[in-house]
């Protein structure tokens, strides 16, 4: 079977990428006193130099070839045993061998380079026109160690290339998946808006208790679905675009924005109790829509993880340096293990059956805080859990 030249070129390139090979060939020449050393790729029909140290002007460079049948390496390819010759003229086996006569050397050593899977790559070899003392445990051991080292590097490079290719495929798959999520989220908005608008219209024209209960269920479900879609779109956009996009407005009226979010929640859940403490006296450079999204996530989270008769404490205050928004709810302490990953995507604390979600709300909220140059923090104990947003105020 003929060897593919592209494969040979790839093998030469691989050897060239191993920095240790040049040092190995130099050490081989210095330790043996021989003038030529090389790493050769040996196949069923080719003998090609991958790297060389030539001090005797033998005339080979990387990519250079010898007729395979004229080399001893061809025999080594078949039996996988080292060949060591101290003095060709005094060696019974090789005194009349065609290879030494053709290339004019008296000393020769060649050790097979065998890959981890047993595949024969080639040889680490050296020649010289003068005799040399090679057939001893020190020289043979050195050659075998260097051959194993080269094989190890080749295997490692193959594994790295395979890992990089797999990573590339997985990255491309992830990008397609996130693009699909973004498109799906965008396309879901229209039917969701139709459902929400229909529920509002139905609430106006029909005042029967049973109908109002159904309308409230539709409105509540639409609100939660909209939140899921917003978070899904932001997650996909952030992953594809490198972060959450914000549009800052100088001296944003955050108090008005916070009240609007509270009114939306009250329209859906009128029985929920909230205690407010707002004292916003300093200008804040912020994206009002994003702060509303963050606050809606925190407030929705607080309502979901507290009992129906509990009170949510909400405070929003400023000083000369920062704006602080706190949302606290009574409930179970968040386990330490969950606290460590609370702001990571698809991570949630212990949830009840009616609290299922994508686990993106807190991640998106944290990213919004970071985009504003601020932070989102959490504390939790046996009495309550508090999420705190801190943003810098305008100087």
Long-range contacts (C-beta under 8 A, 24 or more apart in sequence): 1-44, 1-45, 2-45, 3-43, 3-44, 3-45, 3-46, 8-41, 8-43, 8-46, 8-48, 9-63, 11-41, 11-48, 11-50, 11-121, 12-41, 12-48, 12-50, 12-62, 12-63, 14-50, 14-154, 14-157, 15-39, 15-41, 15-50, 15-51, 15-150, 15-154, 16-50, 16-51, 16-62, 17-157, 18-150, 18-153, 18-154, 18-157, 20-149, 20-150, 20-153, 21-50, 21-51, 21-150, 22-51, 22-53, 24-124, 24-146, 24-149, 24-150, 25-51, 25-52, 25-53, 26-53, 27-142, 27-146, 28-53, 28-124, 28-126, 28-142, 28-143, 28-146, 29-53, 29-55, 29-126, 31-139, 31-142, 32-107, 32-109, 32-126, 32-128, 32-132, 32-134, 32-139, 33-128, 33-130, 33-132, 34-107, 34-109, 34-126, 34-127, 34-128, 34-132, 35-127, 35-128, 35-129, 36-126, 36-127, 36-128, 37-124, 37-125, 37-126, 38-124, 38-125, 38-126, 39-113, 39-122, 39-123, 39-124, 39-150, 40-73, 40-122, 40-123, 40-125, 41-121, 41-122, 42-68, 42-71, 42-73, 42-74, 42-76, 42-77, 42-120, 42-121, 42-122, 42-123, 43-68, 43-77, 44-77, 47-71, 47-73, 47-74, 50-122, 56-128, 56-129, 58-103, 58-127, 70-98, 70-99, 70-102, 70-103, 71-99, 72-97, 72-99, 72-108, 72-110, 73-110, 73-122, 73-123, 73-125, 76-110, 76-112, 76-123, 77-112, 77-120, 80-112, 80-114, 80-120, 81-112, 82-109, 82-110, 82-111, 82-112, 82-140, 82-143, 82-144, 83-108, 83-109, 83-110, 84-108, 84-109, 84-134, 84-135, 84-139, 84-140, 85-109, 85-134, 85-135, 86-131, 86-132, 86-133, 86-134, 86-135, 87-131, 88-131, 90-131, 103-127, 104-129, 105-129, 106-130, 106-131, 106-132, 107-131, 107-132, 107-134, 108-134, 109-134, 109-139, 109-140, 109-143, 111-140, 111-143, 111-144, 111-146, 111-147, 112-147, 113-147, 113-150, 113-151, 113-154, 114-147, 114-151, 115-151, 115-154, 115-155, 116-151, 116-152, 116-155, 121-150, 121-151, 121-154, 123-147, 124-150, 174-239, 175-240, 178-235, 178-236, 178-239, 178-240, 179-236, 179-240, 181-232, 181-233, 181-235, 181-236, 182-232, 182-233, 182-236, 182-237, 182-240, 184-232, 185-229, 185-232, 185-233, 185-236, 186-233, 188-225, 188-229, 189-229, 192-222, 192-225, 192-226, 192-229, 195-222, 196-222, 196-223, 196-226, 216-268, 219-267, 219-268, 220-268, 220-269, 223-264, 223-268, 224-300, 227-296, 227-297, 227-300, 227-361, 228-357, 228-358, 228-360, 230-293, 230-364, 231-297, 231-358, 231-360, 231-361, 231-364, 232-358, 232-360, 234-293, 234-360, 234-364, 234-367, 235-345, 235-358, 235-360, 235-363, 235-364, 238-364, 238-367, 243-367, 243-370, 243-371, 244-290, 244-364, 244-367, 244-368, 244-370, 244-371, 245-371, 246-287, 246-290, 246-368, 246-371, 246-372, 247-287, 247-289, 248-285, 248-286, 248-287, 248-372, 249-285, 249-286, 249-287, 249-288, 250-283, 250-285, 250-394, 251-283, 251-284, 251-285, 251-394, 252-284, 252-285, 252-286, 252-287, 252-288, 252-291, 253-288, 254-280, 254-284, 254-286, 254-288, 254-291, 254-316, 254-323, 255-280, 255-316, 257-288, 257-291, 257-292, 257-295, 258-291, 258-292, 258-295, 258-314, 258-316, 258-325, 260-292, 261-292, 261-295, 261-296, 261-299, 262-299, 262-314, 264-296, 265-296, 265-299, 265-300, 265-303, 269-303, 271-308, 272-303, 272-308, 272-312, 273-309, 273-310, 273-311, 273-312, 274-311, 274-312, 274-313, 274-314, 275-311, 275-312, 275-313, 275-314, 276-314, 276-315, 277-313, 277-314, 277-315, 277-316, 277-317, 278-315, 278-316, 278-317, 279-316, 279-317, 279-318, 280-316, 280-317, 280-318, 280-323, 281-318, 282-318, 282-319, 282-320, 282-323, 282-393, 282-394, 283-393, 283-394, 284-318, 284-323, 284-391, 284-393, 284-394, 285-392, 285-393, 285-394, 286-323, 286-372, 286-391, 287-368, 287-371, 287-372, 290-368, 290-371, 290-372, 291-368, 291-372, 293-364, 293-365, 293-368, 294-364, 294-365, 294-368, 294-369, 294-376, 294-389, 295-325, 295-327, 297-361, 297-362, 297-364, 297-365, 298-325, 298-327, 298-365, 298-387, 298-389, 299-327, 300-361, 301-327, 301-361, 301-362, 301-387, 302-327, 302-328, 302-329, 302-385, 302-387, 303-329, 304-354, 304-355, 305-329, 305-331, 305-332, 305-349, 305-355, 305-385, 306-330, 306-331, 307-331, 313-384, 318-393, 319-393, 320-393, 321-392, 321-393, 322-374, 322-390, 322-391, 322-392, 322-393, 323-389, 323-390, 323-391, 323-392, 323-393, 324-388, 324-389, 324-390, 325-388, 325-389, 326-386, 326-387, 326-388, 326-389, 327-386, 327-387, 328-384, 328-385, 328-386, 328-387, 329-384, 329-385, 330-383, 330-384, 331-384, 331-385, 333-380, 333-381, 333-382, 333-385, 334-378, 334-380, 334-385, 339-378, 339-380, 342-378, 343-376, 362-387, 365-389
